[in-house]
Amino acid sequence: KFYKATLCLAYQSFGVVYGDLSSSPLYVYKSTFSGRLRLHEEDDEILGVLSLVFWTLTLIPLCKYIIFVLGADDNGEGGTFALYSLLCRRAKLGLLSASDASDDDISTYNSGLPRKETVASSILKEFFDKYHSSRIVLLLLVLLGTSMVIGDGILTPSMSVLSAVNGIRIKAPSLHENYTLFIAGVILVGLFALQHFGTRSVGYLFAPILLAWLFCISIIGVYNTIYWNPHVVSALSPYYVYNFFKKAGKDGWSSLGGIVLCITGAEAMFADLGHFSQLSIRIAFTVIVYPCLVLAYMGEAAYLSKHKEDLQKSFYKAIPEVVFWPVFIIATLATMVGSQAIISGTFSVISQCRALKCFPRVKVVHTSNHIHGQIYIPEVNWILMVLCLAVLVGYRDTDTIGNAYGLAVITVMLVTTCLMFLVIVMVWKRNILGALAFVIVFGSVELFYFSACLAKVHKGGWFPLVLSLILLSTMCIWHYGTLKKQAYELNNRVCLDMLLSMGTNLGINRVPGIGLIYSNVATGVPPMFAHFVTNFPAFHRILVFVTVQSLTVPKVPANQRFVISRIGPPEVCLFQCVVRYGYKDQRNDTHDFENHLIETVAEFLRNGNNNGEAFRWETTNQQQSSPSDDVTSRF
């Protein structure tokens, strides 16, 4: 059963995780040879690019993510927030969590075996404790990575769909680019317009489409390699990387901004970990995705070695005539699936930011009653659509979009590398030499690519920088305002004795029923309640101050959701209820939530044997009264 379930998850992961990574052959060679590398269109350069693509795919997705990063899950969840969550809880480096010592009872809060502190972890811990600004920098780094992920949600659909649609111009060379832009725009508008329906009705098609696409490009790759130039297999040797830079020089370094596009979507293997499992993602990538992509790139290089004039349209030109249109259709469908996956991922990231109070409150719609995590955010959806169309119309070409796309992708990977260094030392408590080796091996490669992408800021790379600056500013301002609001309410809590005397002086009556008062204060009476009682002649016999807390843990078990405490003496009947959610929990604001809360308060009274009969009496009388005296009346 375990192996069957794992293989089933591996199959399903194709439609969610690998859409972006699998569609990269559409534009890698075109983007790589779009700049000054056009001056070096020789066999050595083509084989050098193939060698770079192969070793980049091997080092980053296969070695870094499959072997190392997937192991840094947070109770099965992955992504930038998962790494930060581990550091917040296990190394106490966080600024986002509103948790306290009482949260240690959550079963997922301190999961994992405790490890003995090392010298390196102790030194780093002292550094973060001594310099509070270092924690702020860490949070800014996490939010920067998150901003770039949102940027991917804008650039991926534009890049992928336009690259696929451009295949039409191979069969109709006279077709003006405005028509392909129009077709790509129509597809994007349709894609975003259908988001509110969710993917429950067509989601089962995603995995077969991606598998068909991978098998198509791998078979065509094998055919092209055998037919045109079997010698390209030798490019798997790292010697060709050295030879490439030796001959191309600075132009070769500049071309890295195009080569980096071969690993777009690699971060999704970690970010989407919560929907699958480590083993299923590892099996899917190593057995199917990785070899299929290598064969596809190899076949395209073999074709280009004999048709150097087709470098700007190499992918579709390398497709045999007899299967061109079927492959074109599958390519278009595959890019739509990949775009759908990144759009859904963007919704998920924004929902996590919102849960941790780093993003303005937006409406989150759950599009499936059965599959957790399928959400739709209307405001974000339409903003993404407008920005995607703006990118499409503004850039008009995949080469300039690729300059922006590459910078966004490699920035997210650099953030992950930095966070992994801290996780290895401070959470896993491993030797710092191993952590340094991880950073040196993978970080140096990513910095090399990052420098090449940064050099293309003036050629379109400015877009993700401006977008991330806007998003980062929004997140920081919102989080700062939230902290200030909470600090004000905490410092101005109402004294219970003053509240009771105020009620006597004002002649306030207690009416039957239960009132739920939402508050940002986790202890005591919030300041707004004093204003309420001075302007309203009565309040309910039983009052529950409800505080919703977001913790740096993916999910809080349902049986550990509520923390009930009493405020004041038993006869006052004032209670504090802290409702705890993880950053990936589904918020429940329905009557079921209220009923569960009231049942928890009742259980609290029964266990404490304090006024339990009075509470049951009130509830029974409420059930016999008119609807206007609803037991769950809310202010």
QUIGIVEN-V272441 format. One record per pair of residues at least 12 apart in sequence whose C-alpha atoms are under 8 Angstrom apart, sorted by the first residue. I is the first residue (numbers start at 1). J is the second residue. D is the distance in Angstrom with one decimal. If there is no record, write none. Layout:
i = <I I>
j = <J J>
d = <D D>
//
This chain:
i = <6 6 6 7 9 9 9 9 10 10 10 10 10 11 11 12 13 13 13 13 13 14 14 14 14 14 15 15 15 15 15 15 15 15 15 15 16 16 16 16 16 16 17 17 17 17 17 18 18 18 18 18 18 18 19 19 19 19 19 19 19 19 20 20 20 20 20 20 20 20 21 21 21 21 21 22 22 22 22 23 23 23 23 23 24 24 24 24 24 25 25 25 25 25 26 26 26 26 27 27 27 27 28 28 28 28 29 29 29 29 29 29 30 30 30 30 30 30 31 31 31 31 31 31 31 32 32 32 32 32 33 33 33 33 34 34 35 35 36 36 36 37 37 37 37 40 41 42 42 43 44 44 44 45 45 45 46 46 46 47 47 47 47 47 48 48 48 48 48 48 49 49 49 50 50 50 50 50 51 51 51 51 51 51 52 52 53 53 53 53 54 54 55 55 56 56 56 57 57 57 59 60 60 60 61 61 62 62 62 64 65 65 65 65 66 66 69 69 70 70 70 70 71 72 72 73 74 74 74 75 75 75 76 76 76 77 77 77 77 77 77 78 78 78 78 78 79 79 79 79 79 80 80 80 80 80 80 81 82 82 83 83 83 84 84 85 85 86 86 86 87 87 87 87 88 89 89 89 90 90 90 91 91 91 93 93 94 94 95 95 95 96 96 96 96 97 97 97 97 98 98 98 99 99 99 106 106 106 107 108 108 108 108 109 115 115 116 117 118 118 118 120 120 120 120 121 121 121 124 125 140 141 142 143 143 144 144 145 145 145 145 146 146 147 147 147 147 148 148 148 148 148 148 149 149 149 149 149 150 150 150 151 151 151 151 152 152 152 152 153 153 153 153 153 153 154 154 154 154 155 155 155 155 155 156 156 156 157 157 157 157 157 157 157 158 158 158 158 158 158 158 159 159 159 160 160 160 160 161 161 161 161 161 161 161 162 162 162 162 162 163 164 164 164 164 165 165 165 165 166 167 167 168 170 170 170 181 181 181 185 185 188 188 188 189 191 191 192 192 192 195 195 196 196 196 197 198 198 198 198 198 199 199 200 200 206 209 209 209 210 210 212 213 213 213 213 214 214 214 214 215 216 217 217 217 217 218 218 218 218 218 218 219 219 220 220 220 220 221 221 221 221 221 221 222 222 222 222 223 224 224 224 224 224 225 225 225 225 225 228 228 228 229 229 229 229 230 231 232 232 232 233 253 254 254 254 255 256 256 256 257 257 257 257 257 257 257 257 257 258 258 258 260 260 260 261 261 261 264 264 265 267 267 269 272 300 300 300 303 304 344 344 344 347 347 347 347 348 348 351 351 351 352 352 353 355 355 355 355 356 356 356 356 357 357 357 357 358 358 358 358 359 359 359 359 360 360 362 362 363 363 363 364 364 364 365 365 372 373 373 395 400 400 400 401 403 403 403 403 403 403 404 404 404 404 404 404 404 405 405 406 407 407 407 407 407 408 410 410 410 411 413 414 414 414 417 417 417 418 421 421 421 421 486 486 489 489 489 489 490 490 492 492 493 493 493 493 494 494 494 494 494 494 495 496 496 499 503 506 506 507 508 508 508 508 508 509 509 509 510 510 510 510 511 511 511 511 512 512 512 512 512 512 513 513 513 513 513 513 513 513 513 513 513 514 514 514 514 514 514 514 514 515 515 515 515 515 515 515 515 515 515 515 516 516 516 516 516 516 516 516 517 517 517 517 517 517 518 518 518 519 519 519 519 520 520 521 522 522 522 522 523 524 524 525 541 542 542 542 542 543 543 543 544 544 544 544 545 545 545 545 546 546 546 546 547 547 547 547 548 548 548 548 549 549 549 549 550 550 550 550 551 551 551 551 552 552 553 553 554 554 554 554 555 555 555 555 555 556 556 556 556 560 561 561 561 562 562 562 562 562 562 563 563 563 563 564 564 564 564 564 564 565 570 570 571 594 595 602 602 619>
j = <277 279 280 280 276 277 280 281 276 280 281 283 284 207 284 207 207 276 280 281 284 206 207 210 211 284 203 205 206 207 208 209 210 337 338 341 206 207 272 337 338 341 265 268 269 272 341 210 265 266 268 269 289 338 210 265 334 335 337 338 339 341 156 160 264 265 335 338 339 342 262 263 264 265 266 210 214 289 293 160 331 334 335 338 160 261 262 263 264 262 293 296 297 315 160 163 164 315 163 261 315 398 258 259 261 262 258 259 311 312 314 315 258 311 312 313 314 399 257 258 259 312 398 399 402 255 256 257 258 259 255 258 311 312 312 399 254 255 251 254 255 248 251 252 255 248 308 305 308 305 240 243 244 244 247 248 301 304 305 232 235 240 244 301 235 240 241 242 243 244 241 244 259 235 236 297 298 301 235 236 237 238 240 241 241 259 259 260 262 297 236 294 236 238 260 262 263 262 263 290 442 263 266 442 263 266 285 286 290 442 266 267 269 270 281 282 270 420 269 270 273 278 278 420 423 273 86 553 554 108 111 554 273 274 277 271 272 273 274 275 554 270 271 272 273 274 267 270 271 272 273 142 145 146 271 415 416 142 553 554 419 420 423 142 419 552 553 423 427 552 422 423 426 427 552 109 110 552 110 426 427 125 426 427 128 135 135 139 135 136 139 356 357 551 552 356 550 551 552 549 550 551 549 550 551 556 557 560 557 553 555 556 557 553 428 429 429 429 429 430 431 425 426 431 432 425 426 429 426 426 472 415 415 472 475 468 472 411 412 415 416 349 412 467 468 471 472 408 409 411 412 464 468 346 349 408 409 412 346 349 350 408 464 467 468 342 405 408 409 339 342 343 345 346 384 384 385 387 388 388 391 401 404 405 339 342 405 188 335 336 338 339 340 388 184 188 388 389 391 392 401 398 401 402 335 336 338 339 184 187 188 332 335 336 339 180 181 184 392 398 398 328 331 332 335 180 183 184 332 180 316 328 180 313 316 317 392 393 396 389 392 385 388 389 385 336 340 381 382 385 376 381 367 376 378 367 367 368 374 375 376 367 374 367 368 337 330 333 334 334 337 330 327 330 331 334 288 289 292 293 292 327 292 293 295 296 291 292 293 294 295 296 295 296 296 299 319 320 295 296 297 298 299 300 295 296 298 299 299 299 300 302 303 318 298 299 300 302 303 302 303 306 302 303 305 306 302 302 298 301 302 298 452 452 453 455 452 449 452 453 402 403 406 407 449 450 452 453 456 402 403 406 406 410 449 402 405 406 406 409 409 412 413 281 345 314 315 318 318 318 374 375 376 375 376 377 380 373 375 364 583 584 583 584 583 550 582 583 584 550 551 552 583 478 479 482 550 475 476 478 479 474 475 478 479 475 478 377 379 377 378 379 376 377 378 377 378 586 584 586 460 459 460 461 460 453 456 457 459 460 461 453 457 460 461 462 463 464 461 464 453 450 453 454 461 464 464 446 449 450 450 446 443 446 447 439 442 443 439 435 436 438 439 520 521 520 521 526 527 521 526 526 527 524 525 526 527 524 525 526 527 529 530 525 525 568 530 533 534 537 537 533 536 537 538 539 537 538 539 538 539 540 541 538 539 540 541 540 541 542 618 622 629 540 541 542 618 619 622 629 630 631 632 633 540 541 542 543 544 631 632 633 539 540 541 542 543 544 631 632 633 634 635 543 544 545 546 632 633 634 635 543 544 545 546 634 635 545 546 547 545 546 547 548 547 548 547 547 576 577 578 576 567 576 545 573 572 573 574 575 573 574 575 574 575 576 577 574 575 576 577 576 577 578 579 576 577 578 579 578 579 580 581 578 579 580 581 580 581 582 583 580 581 582 583 582 583 582 583 582 583 584 585 581 582 583 584 585 580 581 582 585 580 579 580 581 577 578 579 580 597 600 576 577 578 579 576 577 578 600 601 604 577 610 611 611 632 632 615 616 631>
d = <7.6 7.0 5.3 6.4 5.9 7.4 5.7 8.0 7.6 4.3 5.8 6.6 5.3 6.6 7.1 5.7 7.1 7.0 7.8 6.8 7.4 7.4 4.9 6.1 6.9 7.3 7.8 7.8 4.3 3.9 7.5 7.5 6.1 6.9 7.7 7.7 7.4 7.6 7.8 7.9 7.4 5.5 7.7 5.6 5.8 6.5 7.2 7.8 6.9 7.9 7.5 7.6 7.8 7.2 6.6 7.6 6.6 6.9 6.1 3.8 7.5 7.1 7.4 7.9 6.4 4.9 7.3 4.8 7.2 7.7 7.1 6.1 5.4 4.6 6.2 7.7 6.9 7.3 7.0 6.9 7.6 7.0 6.3 7.6 7.8 6.5 5.5 7.6 7.0 7.0 7.6 7.2 6.7 7.2 7.8 6.2 6.9 5.9 6.5 7.9 7.6 7.5 5.9 6.0 5.9 6.1 7.4 7.5 7.1 7.7 7.2 8.0 8.0 6.1 4.9 6.5 6.9 7.4 8.0 4.8 7.6 8.0 7.4 5.2 6.7 5.2 7.0 7.1 4.1 5.7 7.0 7.8 6.9 7.3 7.2 6.7 7.8 6.9 5.7 7.8 7.8 7.4 5.6 6.5 6.5 6.7 6.6 7.6 7.7 5.7 7.5 7.4 6.5 5.6 7.8 7.3 6.4 7.4 6.8 6.6 5.5 6.7 8.0 6.9 6.8 4.9 5.2 8.0 7.0 4.8 7.5 7.4 7.4 6.5 7.7 6.8 6.7 6.6 5.1 5.3 6.8 6.6 6.1 5.9 5.9 7.4 6.3 7.9 6.6 7.8 6.7 6.5 7.7 7.6 7.8 7.9 7.5 7.2 6.4 7.7 7.4 7.6 7.9 7.1 7.0 5.6 7.9 7.4 7.9 7.1 7.7 7.7 7.4 7.1 7.9 5.9 7.1 7.3 7.9 5.8 7.7 6.2 7.5 7.8 7.6 7.9 6.3 7.5 7.1 6.8 7.4 7.2 6.7 5.4 7.2 7.6 7.6 5.6 4.2 8.0 6.7 5.1 4.7 6.4 5.1 6.1 7.8 5.6 3.9 7.3 7.8 6.5 7.1 7.1 7.3 8.0 6.6 7.2 7.9 7.5 6.5 7.3 7.2 7.2 7.3 4.9 6.1 7.4 7.1 8.0 7.6 6.6 7.5 6.8 6.9 7.1 7.1 7.2 7.1 7.8 6.0 7.3 6.0 6.3 7.0 6.2 6.8 7.7 7.0 7.5 7.3 6.4 7.8 7.9 7.3 7.4 6.6 5.1 5.6 6.5 6.6 6.4 7.6 7.9 6.1 6.9 7.6 6.4 7.6 7.1 7.5 7.0 8.0 6.3 7.1 6.4 7.0 6.3 6.1 7.6 7.7 6.8 8.0 7.7 6.3 5.5 4.9 6.5 7.6 7.7 7.8 6.7 7.1 6.3 7.6 6.6 6.3 6.8 4.9 5.9 8.0 7.2 7.7 7.6 5.0 5.9 6.4 5.3 7.3 7.1 6.3 6.8 6.0 7.0 8.0 7.3 7.7 6.9 5.5 7.6 7.9 6.7 6.0 6.9 7.2 7.4 7.0 6.5 7.1 7.8 5.5 5.4 7.7 5.8 7.4 5.9 7.7 6.5 5.2 6.7 7.4 7.2 7.7 6.0 6.2 7.3 7.4 7.2 7.5 7.5 7.7 4.7 8.0 7.1 7.8 7.7 5.9 7.5 7.0 5.9 8.0 5.9 6.4 7.1 5.4 7.8 8.0 7.4 6.0 7.7 7.7 6.7 5.6 6.7 8.0 7.4 7.0 5.5 8.0 7.1 6.6 7.2 6.0 5.3 7.1 6.3 7.3 6.4 6.8 6.3 6.1 6.8 7.7 7.9 7.1 7.3 7.1 7.3 7.1 6.4 7.4 7.3 7.8 7.7 6.8 7.6 7.4 6.6 7.3 6.2 6.8 7.7 7.0 6.0 7.5 6.5 5.1 7.1 7.0 7.4 7.3 8.0 8.0 7.9 6.8 6.2 7.0 7.0 6.2 5.8 7.8 7.5 7.7 6.1 6.6 6.7 8.0 7.1 5.9 7.4 6.8 7.2 7.1 7.7 7.7 5.3 8.0 4.8 6.7 7.9 5.2 4.9 7.8 7.8 7.0 6.9 6.8 7.8 5.2 4.3 7.0 6.3 3.7 6.4 6.2 7.4 7.9 5.9 7.1 4.7 6.9 6.2 6.1 7.4 6.6 4.6 7.8 5.3 7.3 5.7 5.8 6.9 4.9 7.2 7.4 7.8 7.1 8.0 6.7 7.1 6.0 7.2 6.4 5.4 7.9 7.7 7.5 5.9 5.9 7.4 7.8 6.4 6.1 7.8 6.5 7.9 5.5 4.8 7.8 6.9 7.3 7.2 6.2 7.6 6.6 7.4 7.7 5.8 7.6 6.1 7.9 7.8 7.0 6.8 7.9 7.0 6.6 6.2 6.1 8.0 7.4 7.3 7.6 6.7 6.4 6.4 7.6 7.2 7.1 7.4 7.9 7.9 5.1 6.2 7.8 6.1 7.8 5.4 7.9 5.7 7.3 7.7 6.4 7.3 5.8 7.0 8.0 4.8 6.7 5.9 4.8 7.1 5.2 6.2 7.3 7.8 6.5 7.0 7.2 5.9 7.0 7.6 5.9 4.9 7.6 6.1 8.0 7.7 7.8 7.8 7.7 6.4 5.4 7.9 6.6 6.5 6.3 7.5 6.8 5.6 5.1 8.0 7.6 5.4 3.9 6.8 6.1 6.1 7.5 7.6 6.4 6.6 5.3 6.8 6.5 7.2 6.0 6.6 7.2 6.1 7.1 7.4 6.7 6.4 7.5 6.5 7.4 6.4 7.4 5.4 7.3 7.4 6.7 6.1 6.9 7.2 6.4 6.3 6.2 5.9 7.6 7.5 5.8 6.5 5.6 5.1 5.1 7.3 5.3 6.1 5.5 7.9 6.8 7.3 7.2 7.0 7.0 7.4 7.4 7.9 7.4 7.6 8.0 5.1 5.0 7.6 6.7 4.7 6.7 5.7 5.3 5.2 4.9 6.7 6.1 4.8 5.3 5.8 5.2 7.8 6.9 7.6 7.8 5.4 5.8 6.4 6.9 7.6 6.8 6.9 7.1 5.1 7.5 7.5 5.6 6.4 4.8 5.8 7.4 5.5 6.0 6.6 7.5 5.6 7.9 6.3 4.9 6.2 7.9 6.6 5.7 5.7 7.1 6.2 5.0 6.0 6.5 7.3 7.1 5.3 6.7 7.2 6.1 4.7 5.8 7.0 6.1 5.8 4.7 6.0 6.3 5.8 5.1 7.9 5.6 7.3 6.4 5.7 7.4 7.9 6.4 6.9 6.7 7.4 7.5 7.0 8.0 5.1 6.2 7.9 6.5 5.0 6.2 6.0 4.7 5.6 6.5 7.8 6.2 4.9 6.0 6.2 4.8 5.9 7.1 7.8 6.2 4.8 6.0 5.9 4.7 6.1 7.5 6.8 6.0 4.9 6.2 6.1 5.1 5.8 6.5 6.9 6.1 5.2 6.6 6.3 6.5 5.0 6.3 4.6 5.1 5.0 6.8 6.5 4.2 6.7 5.9 5.3 6.8 5.7 5.5 7.2 8.0 5.7 5.2 7.0 6.5 5.7 4.8 6.5 7.3 7.4 8.0 5.5 5.1 6.6 5.7 4.6 6.6 7.6 6.7 7.0 6.6 6.8 7.2 7.9 6.9 7.8 7.2 7.8 7.2>
//
